[in-house]
Amino acid sequence: MNHGRENPVAGSYVLVLLAGALTCVSAQAAEESAAVDTFTPYVTFGAYYDANLLRQPEAAKQSGAALSDRWTRAAIGLRMDKELGRQRLTADLSANHSEYDRFNQFSNDGKDLLANWKWVAGNQFSGNVGTSYSEGLTPFDDYRSFERSIRTQRKNYVDGSWRFHPSWQLNAAYNRFDLRYDTQAQNPSERNLDMTDIGIDYLAKSGNKVGLVARHIEGRYPYADINSYDQNELKAKVDWQLTGKTYLQFLGGWAKREYAANPQRDSSVPSARLTAYWKATGKTAFSLGVWRELGATDDLAANYARNQGVSVGSTWDASSKISVDGLIMTEKRDYNGVAVIQGIAPSDRDDRYRNAMLGVTYKPTTHLRVRASVYRTTLDSNIAEASYRTNGIQINTRYEF
């Protein structure tokens, strides 16, 4: 792992070389019709602005400190989608370079990989085997420092289902998640998560599904064993098409987290997430999410001890080439003594996080996509140093060859 600052010129040179390689691959794919739908090279470019990049409190803003910044991000990648009989292989490999204007110490090179084998064996067995890798700048929500921190995430997983009866299915899964940083100050946040699931589903003839799942999580912190924990969950799950336009997903039950080195932080509470989708018209759709959970399920790198929130989203297809989407989300976070922001005391900390976003996507051709969005984010905490407000603008383009 590279602990020094990467050379922006070298990073740009690598992107140029890879772009040339992708162009060659694209030309070859055009000549071989069998490969056109298998390999898709792409390039992206984005320009960004954030009014409070380092998520500093209001006192810093009032002091006249420079908090805003602009930056660009260029990436190239290759996407694969290949069917081999009843098996399906998918992958996405990309490299990126980000260049910051004011806080140029954050300029960095990153890379991402996603790969999955969707397997089928006979008429009763199916599942997935896959891996993911991501290397990039640590989000400023997690690390508010003028020092650059590069975060590396790895995930390996395997899952399978056995449909032993037309109406019944057994499921099992294992996930291994590793989180690392290249800065010593972030060592206490490094962790390994091992998650094991086992469950059963009832499959209705209508296509709806209800089931039960038991999960065990082992969270280990190599540099801060006091944060290591074991978590056990037992939850019911429902995937249900209520009407032709309304769909519900529910996962809820009980979750218990125990800390061997610090039992006073143990938690045992109801844990659930409900998501509803409504296709109001042929061009308009809405989504609603409600959750109360131990730990973060959407971002395993986050480690909030308890969080509960609500989100509302919508999409509108204004035309065949233009779509508009929006999202409003609020979440209450109780850290229960877990330090997640360097230098901020964690004791009895409660946060209220809010985010609002509005975006427009334009697809002038089948190969090109342009998206612009604006956002407003606030975090109000009973610890003054943790509170912040910011807003920003993002413009992204993507071209697939």
C-alpha positions in Angstrom: 0.0 0.0 0.0 1.3 3.4 -0.9 1.6 5.8 2.1 2.9 8.7 0.2 1.1 11.2 -2.1 0.5 9.8 -5.6 1.8 11.7 -8.6 -1.2 13.3 -10.4 0.7 13.4 -13.7 1.5 9.7 -13.4 -2.1 9.0 -12.6 -3.3 10.9 -15.6 -0.8 9.1 -17.8 -2.1 5.7 -16.6 -5.7 6.8 -17.4 -4.6 7.9 -20.9 -2.9 4.5 -21.5 -5.9 2.6 -20.3 -8.3 4.8 -22.4 -6.2 3.9 -25.5 -6.4 0.2 -24.6 -10.2 0.4 -24.2 -10.5 2.1 -27.5 -8.6 -0.8 -29.1 -10.8 -3.3 -27.3 -13.9 -1.5 -28.5 -12.8 -1.5 -32.1 -12.0 -5.2 -31.9 -15.4 -5.9 -30.4 -17.1 -4.0 -33.2 -15.5 -6.4 -35.6 -16.6 -9.5 -33.7 -20.3 -9.3 -33.3 -20.3 -12.2 -30.8 -18.4 -10.0 -28.4 -20.4 -6.8 -28.7 -22.7 -7.5 -25.9 -20.1 -9.3 -23.7 -17.5 -6.5 -23.2 -18.4 -2.9 -22.9 -15.6 -0.3 -22.4 -16.6 3.0 -21.0 -15.2 6.4 -19.8 -16.6 8.8 -17.3 -15.8 12.4 -16.3 -17.2 14.5 -13.5 -16.9 18.0 -12.0 -17.9 18.6 -8.4 -18.3 21.4 -5.9 -18.8 21.1 -2.1 -19.3 24.2 0.2 -17.9 22.4 3.3 -15.6 19.7 2.0 -14.1 18.7 5.4 -17.4 18.8 7.2 -16.3 21.5 9.6 -18.6 22.9 12.3 -20.3 26.3 11.9 -17.7 27.9 14.1 -15.1 27.3 11.5 -17.3 28.9 8.8 -17.8 32.0 11.0 -14.1 32.3 11.5 -13.6 32.8 7.8 -11.7 29.6 7.2 -11.7 28.3 3.6 -14.0 25.3 3.5 -15.2 24.9 -0.1 -13.4 23.1 -3.0 -13.9 22.0 -6.6 -12.5 18.9 -8.1 -12.7 16.6 -11.1 -12.7 12.9 -11.5 -11.9 10.9 -14.6 -12.3 7.1 -14.9 -12.1 4.4 -17.5 -13.5 0.9 -17.2 -14.5 -2.3 -18.8 -17.8 -4.1 -18.1 -18.4 -7.7 -18.9 -21.7 -9.7 -19.1 -21.3 -13.2 -20.4 -23.7 -16.2 -20.4 -22.3 -19.7 -20.6 -25.2 -22.0 -20.9 -27.2 -21.4 -17.7 -24.3 -19.7 -15.9 -23.8 -16.0 -16.0 -20.5 -14.1 -15.5 -20.5 -10.4 -14.8 -17.6 -8.1 -14.0 -16.8 -4.4 -13.9 -13.2 -3.1 -13.6 -12.3 0.6 -13.5 -9.5 3.0 -12.6 -10.0 6.7 -11.7 -8.1 9.8 -11.0 -9.4 12.8 -8.9 -7.8 16.2 -8.9 -8.7 18.8 -6.2 -8.3 22.5 -6.6 -7.8 24.1 -3.2 -7.1 21.1 -1.1 -4.8 19.4 -3.6 -3.3 17.0 -1.0 -6.5 15.0 -1.6 -5.8 14.3 -5.3 -5.6 10.6 -5.7 -5.8 7.5 -7.9 -8.4 4.9 -7.2 -9.6 1.5 -8.6 -12.7 -0.6 -8.3 -13.5 -4.2 -9.2 -16.8 -6.1 -9.1 -17.1 -9.8 -10.2 -19.9 -12.3 -9.9 -20.7 -15.8 -11.0 -24.4 -16.5 -10.9 -24.4 -20.3 -10.9 -27.1 -22.9 -11.5 -26.9 -26.7 -10.9 -29.8 -28.8 -12.0 -33.3 -27.6 -11.3 -32.9 -27.2 -7.6 -29.7 -25.4 -6.8 -28.6 -21.9 -7.6 -26.6 -19.0 -6.1 -23.7 -16.6 -6.5 -20.0 -16.4 -5.9 -18.3 -13.1 -6.1 -15.8 -10.5 -4.9 -15.4 -6.7 -4.8 -12.5 -4.4 -4.3 -12.5 -0.6 -3.9 -9.6 1.7 -3.2 -10.2 5.5 -2.9 -10.3 8.5 -0.7 -11.9 8.0 2.7 -15.2 9.9 2.8 -14.9 13.2 4.7 -18.0 12.2 6.8 -15.8 9.5 8.4 -12.4 11.3 8.5 -12.4 15.1 9.0 -8.7 15.9 8.6 -6.4 17.8 6.3 -4.4 14.6 6.0 -5.3 12.4 3.1 -6.5 9.0 3.9 -7.0 6.2 1.4 -9.5 3.5 2.2 -9.4 0.0 0.9 -12.4 -2.3 1.0 -12.6 -6.0 0.1 -15.6 -8.3 0.1 -15.8 -11.9 -0.8 -19.1 -13.8 -0.7 -20.8 -17.0 -1.6 -24.5 -17.9 -1.3 -26.8 -20.7 -2.5 -30.4 -21.9 -2.5 -31.9 -25.4 -2.6 -35.4 -25.5 -3.9 -36.3 -28.9 -2.4 -40.0 -28.4 -3.0 -42.0 -26.3 -5.5 -43.1 -24.0 -2.7 -40.1 -24.2 -0.3 -36.4 -23.1 -0.5 -33.4 -23.3 1.8 -30.8 -20.5 1.7 -27.3 -20.1 3.1 -24.7 -17.4 2.6 -21.3 -16.3 3.8 -19.7 -12.8 3.5 -16.2 -11.7 4.5 -15.6 -7.9 4.6 -12.2 -6.2 5.2 -11.6 -2.5 5.7 -8.1 -0.9 5.8 -6.6 2.6 5.7 -3.2 3.9 4.8 -2.9 6.4 7.7 -1.9 5.4 11.2 -4.6 7.7 12.7 -7.3 5.5 11.1 -5.9 2.2 12.4 -8.5 2.0 15.2 -11.3 2.0 12.6 -9.9 -0.9 10.6 -12.0 -4.0 10.9 -12.9 -7.5 9.6 -16.6 -8.6 9.4 -17.6 -12.3 8.9 -21.4 -12.7 8.3 -23.1 -16.1 8.1 -26.8 -16.4 7.0 -29.1 -19.4 7.0 -32.8 -19.3 6.2 -35.9 -20.7 4.6 -38.4 -19.2 2.1 -42.0 -20.0 1.2 -42.5 -19.4 -2.5 -46.1 -18.5 -3.4 -47.5 -19.4 -6.9 -48.1 -15.7 -7.4 -44.3 -15.1 -7.3 -44.4 -13.5 -3.8 -42.0 -14.8 -1.1 -42.0 -14.9 2.7 -39.2 -16.4 4.8 -37.1 -16.5 7.9 -33.4 -15.7 8.2 -30.9 -16.1 11.0 -27.6 -14.1 10.8 -24.4 -14.2 12.9 -21.8 -11.4 12.6 -18.3 -11.3 14.0 -16.8 -7.8 14.0 -13.1 -7.7 14.8 -11.0 -4.6 15.2 -7.3 -5.5 15.1 -6.1 -2.2 16.6 -9.0 -1.5 18.9 -10.3 -4.8 20.4 -12.6 -2.9 22.7 -14.8 -2.3 19.7 -14.9 -6.0 18.6 -18.4 -7.5 18.9 -20.6 -10.5 18.0 -24.1 -9.9 16.7 -27.0 -12.3 16.3 -30.2 -11.6 14.3 -33.4 -13.5 13.7 -35.6 -11.8 11.2 -38.7 -12.4 9.0 -38.5 -11.3 5.4 -41.2 -10.5 2.9 -41.1 -9.8 -0.9 -44.7 -9.0 -1.9 -46.3 -7.6 -5.1 -49.4 -6.0 -3.6 -50.8 -4.8 -6.9 -49.5 -4.4 -10.4 -48.1 -1.0 -9.3 -47.1 -1.6 -5.6 -44.3 -3.7 -4.3 -43.2 -4.2 -0.6 -39.9 -5.5 0.9 -39.6 -6.2 4.6 -36.8 -7.5 6.8 -37.4 -7.3 10.5 -37.1 -9.0 13.8 -34.5 -8.9 16.7 -30.8 -8.1 16.8 -28.5 -8.5 19.7 -24.9 -7.1 19.8 -22.4 -8.1 22.5 -19.0 -6.6 23.2 -16.7 -9.0 25.0 -14.3 -6.3 26.2 -17.0 -3.7 27.0 -20.3 -5.3 27.9 -21.9 -2.1 29.1 -22.3 -1.2 25.4 -24.3 -4.3 24.6 -27.6 -3.7 22.7 -30.6 -5.9 22.2 -33.4 -4.2 20.3 -36.0 -4.7 17.5 -34.4 -4.2 14.1 -36.3 -3.8 10.9 -36.4 -2.2 7.4 -39.4 -1.7 5.2 -39.2 -0.5 1.6 -42.2 0.3 -0.6 -42.2 1.0 -4.3 -45.2 2.5 -6.2 -45.4 3.0 -9.9 -47.9 5.8 -9.9 -48.1 6.3 -13.7 -46.2 5.1 -16.7 -43.6 7.8 -16.2 -43.7 8.4 -12.4 -42.6 6.2 -9.5 -42.1 6.7 -5.8 -40.2 4.8 -3.0 -40.5 4.9 0.8 -38.0 3.5 3.2 -38.3 3.1 7.0 -35.7 1.5 9.2 -34.5 0.9 12.8 -31.3 -1.1 12.9 -28.2 -2.1 14.9 -25.2 -1.0 12.8 -25.3 0.1 9.2 -26.5 -2.4 6.5 -26.0 -0.2 3.4 -22.4 0.8 4.1 -20.4 -1.8 6.1 -17.6 0.8 6.6 -20.0 2.8 8.8 -20.4 1.7 12.4 -23.3 3.4 14.0 -24.5 1.4 17.0 -28.2 2.3 16.5 -29.8 4.2 13.6 -33.4 4.8 12.6 -34.7 6.8 9.7 -37.0 7.5 6.9 -36.4 8.2 3.2 -38.7 9.2 0.3 -37.6 9.0 -3.3 -39.2 9.7 -6.7 -38.4 9.5 -10.4 -40.1 11.1 -13.4 -39.4 10.2 -17.0 -40.0 13.6 -18.6 -39.2 12.2 -22.0 -37.5 9.3 -23.7 -34.1 11.1 -23.1 -34.7 13.1 -19.9 -35.4 11.8 -16.4 -35.7 13.6 -13.1 -35.1 12.0 -9.6 -35.1 13.2 -6.1 -34.5 11.9 -2.6 -35.1 13.2 1.0 -33.7 11.2 3.9 -33.4 11.7 7.7 -31.7 9.4 10.1 -31.2 9.5 13.9 -27.9 8.0 15.0 -27.0 6.9 18.5 -23.3 6.0 18.6 -23.5 4.2 22.0 -19.8 5.0 22.8 -18.4 4.2 19.3 -15.8 6.7 18.1 -16.2 7.2 14.3 -14.8 10.6 13.8 -11.2 11.3 14.7 -10.8 13.7 17.6 -14.5 13.9 18.6 -15.5 12.4 21.9 -18.1 9.6 21.5 -19.7 9.5 24.9 -23.5 9.8 24.8 -23.4 11.2 21.3 -26.7 11.5 19.3 -26.8 12.8 15.8 -29.6 13.8 13.4 -28.5 13.4 9.8 -30.5 14.9 6.9 -29.9 14.8 3.1 -31.9 16.1 0.2 -30.9 15.6 -3.5 -32.4 16.5 -6.9 -30.9 15.2 -10.1 -31.5 15.4 -13.9 -30.2 12.8 -16.4 -30.0 13.4 -20.1 -29.3 10.6 -22.6 -28.7 12.2 -26.0 -27.6 8.9 -27.6 -27.6 5.2 -26.6 -24.0 5.5 -25.7 -23.8 8.9 -23.8 -25.3 9.8 -20.5 -25.1 13.2 -18.7 -26.3 13.8 -15.2 -26.4 16.9 -13.0 -27.5 17.0 -9.4 -27.6 19.3 -6.4 -27.6 18.3 -2.7 -28.0 19.7 0.8 -26.6 17.8 3.8 -26.8 18.7 7.5 -25.8 16.9 10.7 -27.0 18.2 14.0 -25.3 16.7 17.1 -25.3 17.2 20.8 -21.5 17.5 20.4 -21.0 20.8 18.8 -17.7 19.8 17.0 -19.6 17.1 15.1 -22.3 19.3 13.6 -22.0 20.6 10.1 -23.9 21.9 7.1 -23.0 21.8 3.4 -24.4 21.8 -0.1 -22.9 20.9 -3.4 -23.2 20.3 -7.2 -22.2 17.3 -9.3 -22.0 17.0 -13.1 -21.2 13.5 -14.4 -20.8 12.1 -18.0 -20.5 8.5 -19.0 -19.8 7.2 -22.5 -20.1 3.5 -23.4 -18.3 2.3 -26.5 
